């Protein structure tokens, strides 16, 4: 079975192929004989209620000296393809929300969209984790600086972060009594000159086990990959994110990790989230990454896995109707 597979992603010319999970998906799709098409955010449109995209034929190779070749792009009805991979990196801003609305028109026309557009809109990667409080450390999400200061005073040491960040950007670690707390909150809440539109900020009790790594657990259609990538902070840095200099070390899932996945998996399946990355520190779920989860290339390399292959098995089964949708 040959599928036409389109990928919405950030510019392919600027990716790092050794670490890029989208690239792993493209390599696997091509290996299976599927036809690849490439588009960026500016290549989507809606015409009289129909989803259109400027699609460029794409071929890829696992070679850092030249990893892709694009054909001539042309505008096409998106409903003419089989699969649309939504793989733009966060943040999920208003423009990306509009992208999901066009993608939803394609989905209504029979296209398999991974992950589902409605889920991409509904499942903020920080807030969605709060659907599973039994899995989380003490957490507060608020726009009120007084509430956030009280949370820090109660828990002693806290991590503060925006709801729309990625790669560790905008994250602060703070202790009760820190003279910089007010400045941090001003930065995160970021009200305008007249106090308008304050931003939600997340505060989580600091988990000391971050020294052992912020684990990324990849989940394919509700089933966990048996190994996680523990992103271990380096030097004086408390953030484990690879983008913040963390070192990635593969580790087998613990019983607690599997329990957390079991708590979350039914809701992932219900929402049509086929490919998700759970972030776990110590015994606690901290985030659920649905927009463009990564770390497949590193886990594949360390353990001889083919995580993209697992995902395409699911996609192909759904397209042929051999598996419940």
Secondary structure, DSSP 8 states (H G I E B T S, - for coil): ---EEEEEES-GGG--TTT-HHHHHHHHHHHTT-EEEEE-GGGEEEETTEEEEEEEEEEE-S-TT--EEE---EEEEGGGSSEEEEE--S---HHHHHHHHHHHHHHHTT-EEES-HHHHHH--TTGGGGGGGGGS-SEEEES-HHHHHHHHHHHSEEEEEETT--TTTT-EEEETT-TTHHHHHHHHH---TTS-S---EEEEE--GGGGG-EEEEEEETTEE-SEEEEEE--TT-----GGGT-EEEEEE--HHHHHHHHHHHHHHHHHT--EEEEEEETTEEEEEE-SS---HHHHHHHHT--HHHHHHHHHHHHHHTSS--
